[in-house]
Amino acid sequence: MGFHASERQHVGALYWAAFGRKLQVGFPDAARGEAFVTDNLRADRMFVARVDGEVAGVCGFHAGGAGAAALTWRGLRDKFGWTGAIRATVALAPLSRAERDGVLVLDGICVDARRRGRGLGTALLAAAHEHAAGCGDREVQLSVVDTNPRAEALYRRLGYRVVDEGSMGSLGSLYGFRRYKTMRKRVAR
């Protein structure tokens, strides 16, 4: 669980590479968006996979009202002013996932492109299940977008089932995906 302060930039680059396309709509430009997200990543809300001592993948989760990145109104306002904070809040709202009682809600799973296909995603999900069991949660929930069929296939192989589907409607081209699925898996006891 967690990353070291010296790993923040690497974790931020990895997270932004995976999710920047949909997050950048909330920021004046990609560079400032990546910097803000990186600065506000929460080590206490991330599982980390390392290979040879280097971060190779991360899996964020929601707990205590916060996800992997603390994109708070105050932080956004202090950095981008009122107008920028309003823009970010409105633009990022459709991407938010609420916590649910008895369910560990994941907030982004990403593996370095050079390290994919080696079981790191599976290991991160196993860590999430172990954490959920330790917290007394009954299920683990994640979302997957229609532009990532490889991830969806992994989740299905691991026993996740679709519990909901949604559409971004006319906003799909803005975020880089049109549809998403919410998937859950029971926590082994």
N, C-alpha and C positions, 0 to 999 in steps of 0.2 A: 504494500500500500504506500502510495505517495512517491514523490520525487524530491531530489535535493535541489537547493537553490541554484547550484551550479548547472543543473540540468534544465532549468526553466526555459531557456531559449530553444533548446533542442525539442523539448516537449511542445512548446508553442508552435514551432515550425511544423512539427508532425501533425498536430491538431489542426492547424490552419490549412495544411495541404489537403487534409481529408474533408474539412467542413467549411473552408473559406469561401467556396463558391456560393453557398447559401447564406453565410453570415455576412459577407461583405456588403450586402444591400443595406445594412444598418449603419454603415460608416461612410465618411466622406470619400475614402479611397481604400484600396486593399492594404496598403502599407500601414496606414494608421489603424485600420481594423485589426490586422494581425498583431501589431504592437499592443493594442489595448487588450485584446483577448489573452495574449501571452502574459501580460502583466497581471491579469486577473484570474489566471488559472488557479484552482485550489488543489494543492497537493493532497489534502485530506479527503478529497472527493475523487481520487483517481487510483486505479490499480495500474501498475507499471510492469511491463515485461522487458527484461534486459537480456541482451546477448553479448557475451564477452565484455560485460560491464557497461555497455551502452544501451540507452533506452531504444527499444525496437518497436514498442507498441504501448498504447494506453487505452484504458476504458474508464470513462467518467461515470458518475452516478449522482443521483439526487439524495439528499438527506438534510434534515433540519431546515428545509425551505430554500436550499441552494443546490445548484448543480456543479458541474466541473468548472465552469467559468462564472465568476461572480459579476455578472453584467447588471449591476444595480443602477437604479435611477440616479442616485447621488454620484456614483463613480462616472457614469456617462455625462451627467451635467457638469461635473467638475472638469472633465477632459474636453468636452465638445460644446459646452454651453447649453442653454435651454433648447434652442432650435435643434441642435444635434442630438440631444437626449430624447426629445420628442420623436425625431425621425427614427432613431435607433429602437426606441421602445415600440413604436408602431410597426416598423419593419421586421423586428425579431419576434414579435408576439405570436405570429402563426407557427413558429418553430418550437415554442415552449411546450414542455411536457410536465404535467402536474404530478406531485407525489400522490401515492395511494396507500392507504392503510394495508399492511401485510404484503406489500409489493415493493421490491427494490427496483426502482425505475432507472435504467441505464441512460447515460447522457453522452453518447458517442464512443464508438469503438474504432480504433484505427491502428493499423500496423504499417510500419515503414515498407514502402513498395519493394525495396531490396530484400525484405525478409518474409514476404508473404508466401503462403503455401508450406510453412514449416511448423504449423500447430500453435503459433503464438495467439491467434484469435481464440482458439479453443482454450488455451491456458488462461487467458484473461477472463473468459466467460466462466471457467471453473473457479477462479478466484472470486468472481462476483457471486456465484452460487454459495461458496463457502462463507463469504461475508453475510449474505442474506440469511443463511441458516443460523449463523451466530447471532444475528439480530432478531431472530424469530419470524422472519418474513416467510410467507407461504409460496411466493412466486417471484420470478425475475422477469421484468418487462423491458423490451427494447423496441425501437422503430427502425424500419429499413425503407429506403426510397427505391422507386422503380428503376433508377439508373444504376443500381448496385445489385444485380442478380446473383453475383458470386457470394456476397454476404448473406443474402436471403437463403441461398442453397446451404450454406454452412449452418445457419440457424435452424433450418428444417432438419438437417442431418443430426443436429444435437438435441432434437426433440421440441423445439419451439413450435407453437401453433399460432395461427393468425386469429386474433380476437377482435380486430377492428381494421377497417380500411378507410382511407380518406383521400381527398383530392385537394390540390392547391388551386384548382380552378384556373382563372385567368392569370393568377400570380405564378403559375408554374414556370414560365420562361424566365421570370425574375430570379427565382431561387435555384433553377437548374434541375428541377424534378417536378413531375406532374402529380404523381400518386405516391402514397406511403402506406405501409402496413404496420400495425402494432402487433407484436408477437409476445407470447408469454410461455414460460416453462415453470412447472412446479419444482419446488426446492426439495431435494431428497433429504430425508431426516435420518 
